[in-house]
């Protein structure tokens, strides 16, 4: 009996179960410790080798997801292999009396966790029969929850792209969105859309918490980029809040801005840091020429000084996603 193999195997299995459960089932937990480090490493590697090339970065999300699933399989497989190597005679050939090799143990453990049966080997009587059932059970649970997790991720990515396209359909910059929302006397035409955007953003934020791999699903173009869409929306709301007596419904405005703040706080844990720089102010001249009754230029700039920290966070999100600040 080699107690070291047995202990290491048990530790690997426990580590895999904790990390897998943490990542897939703990809604408020974010990614597990191993998955979080692996995801960050892959994203940094992509950024190092491809820079800001969006088409290449769009592969990062699928690679992170595939690598996470592969890692869990590898740890679970290695753990059960070492457990069955921890005691001589834990498994025996179904036919003949040939000695059990390491390849035989790897083959036996793989057959179990992929729920294919025992193959050409069988466990000896006693505790090893129970462990064989447990190995098959962990494999079955992994496959079931893994497929569910995969479907949930892909569904959330689709919703992200739809949300982004909806916002940027009104304008690819905050100034353009504000111009689209202006009806000649106020911004109330956008009230119903703010209700929809707030609900969608809150839902997407919850999905980002539950499935942190979503952070790394980089869109191939700006139109489908959620960070860009959030920046355009929040900047537009800040502009709409400045004019006197013509801003959107105050409650809807506050609710949508709170949804953006929650989104920023969610990403802050693992994906980005607030930028050291402050973005440029919106194009005051363009907005004035569009007939929007803004306050005087100096008062406009003063209002934006109170938004410096929030806008630094927004710029940090854009930089982390390898995007340019959306300008008119």
DAPEVEN-V677802 format. One line per field, one symbol per residue. ss: DSSP state (2 for helix, 1 for strand, 0 for the rest). Layout:
BEGIN
ss->???
END
This chain:
BEGIN
ss->0022222222222222222222220000000022222222222222222200022222222222222222222222222222222000001110000000022222222222200000001110002222222222222222222222222222222222222222220000022222222000000222222222222222222222220222220000022202222222222222220000000002222222222222222222000000000000000222222000000022222222200222222222222200000000
END
